[in-house]
Every structure is written in C-alpha cells, then in structure tokens.
Amino acid sequence: MAINFEVPDNVQQQMAMVQMVAEHVMRPISRDIDENEHARPWPFIEQMWPFMRDMQKRNLEKLLSNGDSTPKREGPGVTNLRLMMMVEMLSWGDAGIYLCLPGGQLGGAAIEAVGTPEQKSRFLNRFAEGDKPSWGAMAMTEPGAGSDTSAIQATAVRDEATGEWILNGEKIFCTNGKLALDESDGLVVVWASIDKGAGRAGMRPFIVEAGTPGVKVTKVEIKHGIRASDTAAIVFDNARIPADNILGSPEVEQRNGGSSKGFKGAMATFDATRPLVAASALGIGRASLEFLKDKLAENGVEIPYGRSYHKLTAIQRDVIDMEMNLRAAYLLTLRAISMLDHKEQNSLEASMAKAKAGKVVTQIGQRTVELLGPAGYSREHLAEKWMRDSKINDIYEGTGQINTLIVARRILGYSSSELR
Amino acid sequence: MISFTPTEEQQQLIDTIRRFAANDVQPIAHEADENQRVPANIITTGWEIGLVPTAIPEELGGLGELSAVTGVLAAEELAYGDLSAALQIMAPALFAYPIILFGTAEQRENLLPMFLEERPAHATGALLEPGVFFDPTDLNVTATVEGDRVKLNGTKAYVPLAATADWVLVYTRNAETNKIEAYVIQTDVRGVEIGGREHLMGIRALPTHQVNFNNAEVDLPCRLGGAVGMDFDVILNRSRVALAAMAVGVARASFEYARDYAKGRVQFGVPIAQKQAIAFMLAEMAIEVDAARLMVWEAAWKLDQGEDATKESYLAKEYADKAVMQVTDSGVQTLGGYGFIREYPAERWLRNGRGFTTFDGLAMV
C-alpha cells in the first residue's frame, strides 16, 4: 500500500455517466419539483431504475454467493467508493431527487448488514429485478424518540399461536416511507421493542412489506428542503408480521454479560450510511460553491490560489475558507469510505466525516446565499434551494451533535454511560 | 486506487521518529524553549535519521528519494516532538532541496556532497523579510545583474541558524525583470551582515537572524538553476506542505495532551472529559487534526505526481494554519489555569501554533 488519492479509471468513467444524469435529467426539473412538493421526479426514477436494478442485482449476487466466506477477489473493492462518488454527483444534481433513487436504501442496507442469506434473497430481490421500481425505507424515529433511540415505544409482541409478531406504535420522519409502502411493492425496516424492560438490548428491526394489513402512512411532512423526498409518518395498528421477518435473534440476551448484538449489529449500518449522507452534503456544497464562483467570475472576482492571505478581499477569503473546508470534509468522507472498502472498522471516521460535512455544507449553503445578495435569495436561482437542502445533512442519520458525541466517546475510550 | 496507508518503509520511518519525538524530544522541549536552545544531541540524533542525506541524488552518494509524501509524514512526527527542534533539524533542507530540484549539474556536484556528512551542513535558506506584510511573490531583496556579477541588496528575516551558517540560499526579486530568483551565497562575502538573534513569541529554541545584503556580490552562475532558473511555485508548494505538516504535528501534540489531561482532571466528582462541553471540544480537535492531515497528504501526493499542486498546497496550508490555532487554543482552554502556566506544554504549543501564518519558507519537503 501507499498513500494514494487516485480514483480508478472505471469509477471515473461511470461518474461521467452519472454526471450526465445529474446535469440533464435532474437539474432541469430541480426547481419545479421543489416548488411542487410531493410531486414525483418520474423522469429521473425511470431513467435510473434499470441502472440501479442491474447494480443491485450484481451486488445481491455477490452477497449471496459470498455469504460469510471471504471475498473471492484479491485486494480491496471499490463498491463503497463508487457509491460515494455517485451519491455526491447525484446530490450535485439535486439532493431531494437523489433520495428518490429506487432501491433498498436504508432498509436494504440494514438487511444487507444483518439479514440471513434467506432474508437477503427474499427481501432484496425486488430491488434487483422487474420493470417497476421499488423502494426500501427505515423507520426508527418516533415523536418521543429522536436521537435517544432507547426511548422507542413501538412494540412487537409474539403471537405464540402463529409465531407472528404483532406490531404497534407510531413512526415518523421515515424517508421514502410512502414510496416504499404506498407507491411500490417495497418494504420498511421498523424498529420496535420485544422486551421493554431490556432497554436497547430489547430493540429489533422488523421487515414490514407493502400491503401488510394494519400498516398505514398517515402523513407526509412538508419540509424546509429536500422537498422531492417523502418523509412519512406511519402507524402500526396490530400489524401482523411473519415470524422470520425479524432481523437478528428473537431472544433477548441477558443484560449483564450479554451484548445487545441485535441492536449494535443494526447500528453498524450507520458506519456505511453516514459517509453517504456526508457524500450527499458534499454534492450540494460543490453545487453551491461552483455556482458562487461562476457568478463571482462573471462579476470580475477570481480566486487567486497562492496569493498572500493579507492581499485577499473578504469575499476571496470567504470562498477560500468554504473551499478548503469542503475539501477537508471530502477527504474525511473518502477516508471513511475507503476503510469500508478495505473492510476496516470505521465508526469513528464515519462520524467524523458526517459531523464535519453536515456542518461545513450547511455553512457553505448559507454563505453562498449571503454572498450572492439579491441573486442568492431569489428563487430564480438554485442557491437558496441548495441552502435549504443542505441543512438536513446536519440532522438526519445522527445530528451533528450526536456524531460529535460518538467521536468524543471513541477518542476518549468512554462508553455511552460514561459520556452521556 | 484510493489508500490512506503509508508504505512499510514510510511506516517504519514514522515509528522511528515518533519514538524519538516522544522519548527524547518532548521531555526536553520545555527546557529548550526556556533556554532558547535545542540540546546538541537532539539535533545530532535528528540528523542521523537521515532525511536530508536520503534525498541527495544517487550519483552523488545519496539514495535519491525526495518524496513529498514521505517528507510530510516525517515533518509531522518531528514537529510532534517540538517545533523548534523540527525546524532546526530540517533547516539544511532549505538549502539542499531546492538545489536537488532545480540546481545545475555544477551546483549539484559542488554543493550537495556536504549534506552526506555526519553532522548537519551549515547551510540554510532565506525567504522571509521583516516588516508588517510579507508576500513571497513580491520580494524587497533585489538582485541586480551587472555583466557576470550579481549584486544583492535588502534585508531578510527569520533566517534559521544564520549565525552559524556558511551557506545561504537567498530568494530575491530581479531588479530588472521582477522575476523571483534564488542565489547561493557564502556568509563571509563582503556586504553580507548577520544581525543579532531575533526574539520571537514562539519557536524560541530556534536561533533565527536577520541577514542584511549591502551590495553583496556573487557570480551569475550562483543563480539557482543557472539561466533556466527554478520553478518558484514548486518551491513554495513544497514549503507549504512541509509547514502544514508541522502544524498538524503541533496540533496533534496539543490534542493528545489535552485529551489525557481531561481524563485525569476531576471536577464536580468526575473527570472533566465526561462533561460534554469538554468532550465536544476534544472531538472537534480530533476532527481538525485529521482533516488538516488529509489535506496535507493529498497536496503532497499531488506534488509527487509531478502535477501542479498550487491549489492543494495553498488550501492545505491555509487549513492547517487555522486548525493549529483552533486546536492549540482549545488545548490551553482544556487545561484551564494550568494551560496558562509555562511549566505545562499547552501554552508553548499555542505560541508555536500562532507562527504558522508567518512562517513562509521555513521548512521544506
């Protein structure tokens, strides 16, 4: 090994194609979809479905053939790198529309991470075949349980007669919940407690398929940004879930000595998804910064890399500050992603990347609007939209504060009870 | 292929310098700062690691390895030990590296063998100038060409080890063309005056001096690179990443100390690290250290590819300059009152950290 920042040629070529989609499919409908919240970006979805389907098919085949054995190929792969680059590029196109990308999304990621081979085959095939797109989603947050997932109230009780799980409770802020449950034959991975006395150790994710009686999308949120993406509230009213739709063991481990493996296992999904949220932030940040630099150049302001700092104008300093912070966030994300491809533990690095990217890109969005003045604030341009879109990246998949807390615990060697 | 893993040889070098920095350098750093002097054995041991000799071309007896990536990995570890010591150990590179990179065959043959000796060569570089503002692309020290002689005029500042130097590589503006050039000059030439030792806020163990040129004359062939000259952007960029790497080293030292201190310092019945106000500050420090390091690595990697790395080097330096201030300030803050006491290292790192925005051309990879 040697330190190397070269993106492989084949990934670069694929990104050229993704860029075409971002530029010619997403950007032209970006404003319109934002203005008409809850309208679906069908041209994008239809364009991307065959591509995503084939990609997910290859991925699934690999997952199922490898099982738990070691990978056949020598050396590290580029699966996560490719995904990061794609998410960045699509979010440069439009972050809200990107979230409508058909596929398993967070729900699929959880099944990939902790599902049995049988579950992977049974649930993930829908994202890898057919003419119609479908979506997966993850439902964790509840009105009373945001960052504090241990406060989850939803319950799953086993019906001893049939072996089914009976699910009750309310989930909110579920990204793509409506696409998954009402608009496709998708699925939602729902977190519920099988033993309230056991705290986190009693939490389990359940796979709930579209069409399950007792499952209802009750609301779709109206939002600040990423308005193309549906954010659903879902109510579970005695919804009966098949016995083998539970991810992880149906038994609750002893609190003392037993690790809450089910919970931790699924939380590990975040190690893979947090860098992707960071990547999405990076794409929005790049869009903002490119637009800002273009507009400044049109007005005679260039960024003179290399010039002494004291000879820069305030605007030049601002742009350089934004640019270097975006690059820093990019490199932190690249490192977290590269570790995934090398199959290294990356919880610390994933949270570092997510915390940094969420913060930096939010600031870039806000400063871009400020620096562009009337043009920045106008809905005639996309800068104000990007500012609104960027903010979510400092909130979902763990707020900036939660990710900072994770970083703090890791660098200090503290457990969640030692550093609350 | 993306990778964040140094080569085995680089890792061995990192481990060697890290041991030296932690076991030998950090323990003497306070005294060195107070006495304004790095102990001779530290400089000797640091020199024996062999960074500069390794960089000398093979045909002259070195190993011909002048990698910016290896250089920044080493620079971070050296500065993690102590910034004054790091700058002093690496000062001969300010003279040697530009000659390796751009020297004429004659300059290389004549001037590089002295860097293969057991003791550090008495050679340094002079870029900075006194005053309020400094811009490396708009120098006040001038070179006036008269026939085959060149007259140097003006004042350089912050020249490391100038009082003991035999050789100086001095950067000048051509009085006629305004182009930036560099000249090799011996300190015993008439018209070269070494000023008294400068008194700075930080890097107090590193002797620096003003050097005044008053119609000091050299032969035209003393110009770095001869008629072709040099690529000044490359020199600046290699200096930027070297200094940025040292900023990362200083920041990391401050972060690690603050982290360990916070875990041991008990207030309100618990280690203060268990309070989010402190824990979050430490988390931010850790993120900034890593972010700055990655910026440095990318710029250095691009330099090694032989591509124009001006943007990356510049942004890495700007980033590291800010990061080291934020981190070393938080380091002092974490220690509270003890942070302000000179017996503790935190305030020294803050003083040293403040210098990086000023330190153009003070280190090189």
Boltz contact constraints between the chains, C-beta under 6 A:
constraints:
  - contact:
      token1: [A, 1]
      token2: [B, 3]
      max_distance: 6.0
  - contact:
      token1: [A, 1]
      token2: [B, 5]
      max_distance: 6.0
  - contact:
      token1: [A, 2]
      token2: [B, 7]
      max_distance: 6.0
  - contact:
      token1: [A, 3]
      token2: [B, 6]
      max_distance: 6.0
  - contact:
      token1: [A, 3]
      token2: [B, 69]
      max_distance: 6.0
  - contact:
      token1: [A, 3]
      token2: [B, 297]
      max_distance: 6.0
  - contact:
      token1: [A, 3]
      token2: [B, 301]
      max_distance: 6.0
  - contact:
      token1: [A, 4]
      token2: [B, 1]
      max_distance: 6.0
  - contact:
      token1: [A, 4]
      token2: [B, 3]
      max_distance: 6.0
  - contact:
      token1: [A, 5]
      token2: [B, 298]
      max_distance: 6.0
  - contact:
      token1: [A, 5]
      token2: [B, 301]
      max_distance: 6.0
  - contact:
      token1: [A, 8]
      token2: [B, 1]
      max_distance: 6.0
  - contact:
      token1: [A, 305]
      token2: [B, 310]
      max_distance: 6.0
  - contact:
      token1: [A, 305]
      token2: [B, 311]
      max_distance: 6.0
  - contact:
      token1: [A, 305]
      token2: [B, 314]
      max_distance: 6.0
  - contact:
      token1: [A, 306]
      token2: [B, 310]
      max_distance: 6.0
  - contact:
      token1: [A, 306]
      token2: [B, 314]
      max_distance: 6.0
  - contact:
      token1: [A, 308]
      token2: [B, 135]
      max_distance: 6.0
  - contact:
      token1: [A, 310]
      token2: [B, 133]
      max_distance: 6.0
  - contact:
      token1: [A, 324]
      token2: [B, 315]
      max_distance: 6.0
  - contact:
      token1: [A, 324]
      token2: [B, 318]
      max_distance: 6.0
  - contact:
      token1: [A, 324]
      token2: [B, 319]
      max_distance: 6.0
  - contact:
      token1: [A, 328]
      token2: [B, 291]
      max_distance: 6.0
  - contact:
      token1: [A, 328]
      token2: [B, 295]
      max_distance: 6.0
  - contact:
      token1: [A, 328]
      token2: [B, 319]
      max_distance: 6.0
  - contact:
      token1: [A, 331]
      token2: [B, 294]
      max_distance: 6.0
  - contact:
      token1: [A, 332]
      token2: [B, 291]
      max_distance: 6.0
  - contact:
      token1: [A, 335]
      token2: [B, 4]
      max_distance: 6.0
  - contact:
      token1: [A, 338]
      token2: [B, 2]
      max_distance: 6.0
  - contact:
      token1: [A, 338]
      token2: [B, 4]
      max_distance: 6.0
  - contact:
      token1: [A, 352]
      token2: [B, 287]
      max_distance: 6.0
  - contact:
      token1: [A, 356]
      token2: [B, 287]
      max_distance: 6.0
  - contact:
      token1: [A, 404]
      token2: [B, 280]
      max_distance: 6.0
  - contact:
      token1: [A, 404]
      token2: [B, 283]
      max_distance: 6.0
  - contact:
      token1: [A, 407]
      token2: [B, 283]
      max_distance: 6.0
  - contact:
      token1: [A, 408]
      token2: [B, 279]
      max_distance: 6.0
  - contact:
      token1: [A, 408]
      token2: [B, 283]
      max_distance: 6.0
  - contact:
      token1: [A, 411]
      token2: [B, 286]
      max_distance: 6.0
  - contact:
      token1: [A, 412]
      token2: [B, 273]
      max_distance: 6.0
  - contact:
      token1: [A, 419]
      token2: [B, 274]
      max_distance: 6.0
  - contact:
      token1: [A, 419]
      token2: [B, 279]
      max_distance: 6.0
